[in-house]
Amino acid sequence: MLAVAAAAAPALAAEPFTPATLDAARSIRERALRDDTGYDLLRSLTTEVGPRLCGTPGDARAVAWALAKLRALGFANVHAEPVKVPHWVRGTPHAEVLAPFAQPMVAVTLGGSVATPDSGIAAEVLPVTSLAELALLPENAVRGKVVYFGGRMARARSGMGYGAAVPVRGRGAGEASKRGALAVMIRSIGTDRDRVGHTGGMRFEKGETPIPAFALSNPDADMLEVQLASGAPVKVRLRDDSYWADSTMSANVVGEIPGRDARGEVIVLGAHLDSWDLGQGAHDDGAGVAIMTAAAKLIGQGTPRPKRTIRVVLFANEEFGLSGARAYAREHAAEAGKIVLGMESDLGAYAPTGVQSRVATELLPVVRAMTDVLAPLGVPLTGNEATGDADVGRLYDLGIPVFDVNTDASEYFDLHHTPNDTFDKIDPAMLRLNTACYATLAYLAAEYDPGFGRAPRPAPAAPAAAPAATPR
């Protein structure tokens, strides 16, 4: 990707916003708290389209739906930007304990898994907790086994437990395959106690032999661990018929609220249009689609129009490798200097807990003035370490400043990537609250004439300390 050097931040005015601009922002905030455009959009998306895994008919319906909705809402320059996406076909999983105590297990296939033989795989289970623990085992301990990763995801308001737990989903099968394993099971990357599995993407590196991979529901993982603790060898049978089909075309869907300024500068509001196929993708990321579309629409309803253009980008295939975000960053790299700020909604429609920015430190007074307008909503500025999240983070890679609106993720990973991610789990008041945050911030960013310069890059990591002479 194009690397954009950090530039000096613009000079600050004594007061970054006029009283009239702040009044307009407060008006947008209050209208958003009463407006159900986003809730109506999400109901439509989950009902009329439903699951929309990349490469499937649902994905194509979602693109058509988004184009029609943006046009109906009065967005300008509505169009689809074609993106090539992978196409994986989910099979029907089967998992059971054969010995020492026969039990059926509820499991889902991880995205990107390959099929078992028609007769299935019957083998002894080798339990480990993490990738690091697997790496310490000799190859002969793994060969011919089904590796079970039993690490548990911690519930956290920040959602930080996900980052700690998810590596075994992404790379567990690949690392086990290199050591001769026949298949992999993981404890679902989720915080619920329901008997449902959490799917998600996994990947093999070049030269690795793909093997089947499954996620067990948390109750079934508990049961399996009780059997493993008995000391007797535990044997399971696994079957699945998932497969890879040919790549196909999807699209990023784009619509704009045109700005009144002639410089052609843009604020990008992003969300991902695709979802996993087990549920309706209501929180992940139908809520983000609804929030960002409604936020832009509310800004466009004000008078006068925003100074800068508000551009909504609904990205293709976030779940299976960021195809849409990578294509967008590549194809729009030449206009990186015109993109003033990027924001993304992809942590569900839960209570906003704070705003993170990623701007030059001398611009933090401007950001504080923006978040002061959110004070009645209880959403403070909490730091300057924003990432832009998965999709808009690719714009941050181009040097574009980003804001994150963090939400209370305590319950998000109960539903994440499961059949339970459905419209009935959406609280309309929380959807409106998120919309109010993004609409207010986007409007003020559009009105701040000097802009935010280029995003500062993270400080280089400190060199690793030399290993101790003896293990501890």
URBELWO-V687576 format. One record per helix or strand of 3 or more residues. SS is the DSSP state (H for helix, E for strand). FROM is the first residue (numbers start at 1). TO is the last residue. If there is no record, write none. Layout:
BEGIN
ss=SS from=FROM to=TO
ss=SS from=FROM to=TO
END
This chain:
BEGIN
ss=H from=19 to=32
ss=H from=37 to=49
ss=H from=57 to=72
ss=E from=76 to=89
ss=E from=94 to=99
ss=E from=103 to=105
ss=E from=107 to=109
ss=E from=121 to=128
ss=H from=131 to=135
ss=H from=139 to=142
ss=E from=146 to=149
ss=H from=160 to=165
ss=H from=167 to=178
ss=E from=183 to=187
ss=E from=212 to=216
ss=H from=218 to=229
ss=E from=235 to=239
ss=E from=243 to=257
ss=E from=266 to=272
ss=H from=282 to=300
ss=E from=309 to=315
ss=H from=323 to=331
ss=H from=333 to=338
ss=E from=339 to=344
ss=E from=352 to=358
ss=H from=361 to=372
ss=H from=375 to=377
ss=E from=381 to=383
ss=H from=389 to=396
ss=E from=402 to=407
ss=H from=412 to=415
ss=H from=423 to=425
ss=H from=428 to=447
END
